Amino acid sequence: NNIPSTDTAVSGELVDMNGQTRTTVQINNNQATFSVAGLPMGVYILNINVNGQVEGHQIAVE
């Protein structure tokens, strides 16, 4: 629920259930953009790093 300011260091990556990074995520102005094209169907974890604190969100690719 905390929205970081635009000068906050934010990065992200999409990992599979084995912990393998599948793609990096571009985060600009608190908006994330990434493509799941070519990924097999399944559940992935979107890890978002905000100033050294990481939060994970499940993403389903159907």
C-alpha atoms as an extended CHARMM CRD file, in Angstrom:
* protein
*
        62  EXT
         1         1  ASN       CA              0.0000000000        0.0000000000        0.0000000000  PROA      1               0.0000000000
         2         2  ASN       CA              3.0230000000        2.2870000000        0.1910000000  PROA      2               0.0000000000
         3         3  ILE       CA              3.5720000000        4.0840000000       -3.0760000000  PROA      3               0.0000000000
         4         4  PRO       CA              7.2500000000        4.9720000000       -3.5390000000  PROA      4               0.0000000000
         5         5  SER       CA              8.2260000000        8.4180000000       -4.7420000000  PROA      5               0.0000000000
         6         6  THR       CA              9.4710000000        8.7290000000       -8.3130000000  PROA      6               0.0000000000
         7         7  ASP       CA             13.1060000000        9.0210000000       -7.1520000000  PROA      7               0.0000000000
         8         8  THR       CA             12.9810000000        5.7360000000       -5.1890000000  PROA      8               0.0000000000
         9         9  ALA       CA             15.1560000000        2.8750000000       -6.4680000000  PROA      9               0.0000000000
        10        10  VAL       CA             12.7110000000        0.2310000000       -7.7500000000  PROA      10              0.0000000000
        11        11  SER       CA             13.5300000000       -2.9180000000       -9.7250000000  PROA      11              0.0000000000
        12        12  GLY       CA             11.7810000000       -6.1810000000      -10.4670000000  PROA      12              0.0000000000
        13        13  GLU       CA             12.1570000000       -9.6680000000      -11.8140000000  PROA      13              0.0000000000
        14        14  LEU       CA              9.8300000000      -12.4990000000      -12.7180000000  PROA      14              0.0000000000
        15        15  VAL       CA             10.9800000000      -15.8850000000      -11.3890000000  PROA      15              0.0000000000
        16        16  ASP       CA              9.5860000000      -19.3670000000      -11.8860000000  PROA      16              0.0000000000
        17        17  MET       CA              8.7050000000      -21.7380000000       -9.0500000000  PROA      17              0.0000000000
        18        18  ASN       CA             12.2760000000      -23.1250000000       -9.1420000000  PROA      18              0.0000000000
        19        19  GLY       CA             13.6250000000      -19.6590000000       -8.3390000000  PROA      19              0.0000000000
        20        20  GLN       CA             15.0720000000      -19.1550000000      -11.8280000000  PROA      20              0.0000000000
        21        21  THR       CA             14.8150000000      -15.6030000000      -13.2010000000  PROA      21              0.0000000000
        22        22  ARG       CA             12.7090000000      -15.6290000000      -16.3610000000  PROA      22              0.0000000000
        23        23  THR       CA             12.6610000000      -11.9090000000      -17.1730000000  PROA      23              0.0000000000
        24        24  THR       CA             13.5160000000       -8.5570000000      -15.6840000000  PROA      24              0.0000000000
        25        25  VAL       CA             10.7850000000       -6.0040000000      -15.1650000000  PROA      25              0.0000000000
        26        26  GLN       CA             11.0130000000       -2.3520000000      -16.1610000000  PROA      26              0.0000000000
        27        27  ILE       CA              9.5220000000       -0.1260000000      -13.4580000000  PROA      27              0.0000000000
        28        28  ASN       CA              9.1870000000        3.5720000000      -14.2340000000  PROA      28              0.0000000000
        29        29  ASN       CA              7.0330000000        6.0930000000      -12.3670000000  PROA      29              0.0000000000
        30        30  ASN       CA              5.6520000000        3.2390000000      -10.2280000000  PROA      30              0.0000000000
        31        31  GLN       CA              4.3620000000        1.3320000000      -13.2740000000  PROA      31              0.0000000000
        32        32  ALA       CA              5.7060000000       -2.0910000000      -14.2940000000  PROA      32              0.0000000000
        33        33  THR       CA              5.9230000000       -3.3590000000      -17.8490000000  PROA      33              0.0000000000
        34        34  PHE       CA              6.9050000000       -6.8720000000      -18.8760000000  PROA      34              0.0000000000
        35        35  SER       CA              5.9590000000       -9.5360000000      -21.3930000000  PROA      35              0.0000000000
        36        36  VAL       CA              5.0370000000      -13.1430000000      -20.6670000000  PROA      36              0.0000000000
        37        37  ALA       CA              5.2340000000      -14.0960000000      -24.3410000000  PROA      37              0.0000000000
        38        38  GLY       CA              7.0650000000      -17.3760000000      -24.7090000000  PROA      38              0.0000000000
        39        39  LEU       CA              6.6730000000      -18.4100000000      -21.0630000000  PROA      39              0.0000000000
        40        40  PRO       CA              4.9710000000      -21.7380000000      -20.3740000000  PROA      40              0.0000000000
        41        41  MET       CA              1.6440000000      -21.6690000000      -18.5510000000  PROA      41              0.0000000000
        42        42  GLY       CA              2.0390000000      -21.7230000000      -14.7940000000  PROA      42              0.0000000000
        43        43  VAL       CA              2.5370000000      -19.6640000000      -11.6700000000  PROA      43              0.0000000000
        44        44  TYR       CA              5.4260000000      -17.2270000000      -11.3640000000  PROA      44              0.0000000000
        45        45  ILE       CA              6.5830000000      -14.8400000000       -8.6600000000  PROA      45              0.0000000000
        46        46  LEU       CA              7.0300000000      -11.1460000000       -9.4190000000  PROA      46              0.0000000000
        47        47  ASN       CA              9.6880000000       -9.8700000000       -6.9910000000  PROA      47              0.0000000000
        48        48  ILE       CA              9.7050000000       -6.1020000000       -6.5840000000  PROA      48              0.0000000000
        49        49  ASN       CA             12.6910000000       -4.5190000000       -4.8270000000  PROA      49              0.0000000000
        50        50  VAL       CA             12.0010000000       -1.0910000000       -3.3190000000  PROA      50              0.0000000000
        51        51  ASN       CA             15.0440000000        0.4320000000       -1.6110000000  PROA      51              0.0000000000
        52        52  GLY       CA             16.3270000000       -2.9970000000       -0.5470000000  PROA      52              0.0000000000
        53        53  GLN       CA             12.9710000000       -4.3870000000        0.6110000000  PROA      53              0.0000000000
        54        54  VAL       CA             11.6170000000       -7.1750000000       -1.5850000000  PROA      54              0.0000000000
        55        55  GLU       CA              7.9650000000       -8.0880000000       -1.8880000000  PROA      55              0.0000000000
        56        56  GLY       CA              6.6630000000      -10.9670000000       -3.9690000000  PROA      56              0.0000000000
        57        57  HSD       CA              3.4170000000      -11.3270000000       -5.8960000000  PROA      57              0.0000000000
        58        58  GLN       CA              2.1000000000      -14.4310000000       -7.6330000000  PROA      58              0.0000000000
        59        59  ILE       CA              1.4440000000      -14.0910000000      -11.3510000000  PROA      59              0.0000000000
        60        60  ALA       CA             -0.5090000000      -16.7350000000      -13.2840000000  PROA      60              0.0000000000
        61        61  VAL       CA              0.3270000000      -17.1740000000      -16.9600000000  PROA      61              0.0000000000
        62        62  GLU       CA             -2.5530000000      -18.8590000000      -18.7840000000  PROA      62              0.0000000000
